[in-house]
Amino acid sequence: MDLQAKVKEHLAENGIKKKYLASLIGIYPTQLSQWLSGHYTLTNIQIKRVEDFLSGKSR
């Protein structure tokens, strides 16, 4: 499962809004939606923040 799919699943299962995750990783909600659909590329730092979010290191 790719990172975008993991994020989509995590958000849906936990009732977390995309706007919240976008603010955590420092991008606009529209950029997050574009990334989730494969039309935007995150920086390595932003990817690390997403991974930390999924592992529970940032909330």
Order of alpha helices (4+ residues) and beta strands (2+ residues): alpha-alpha-alpha-alpha
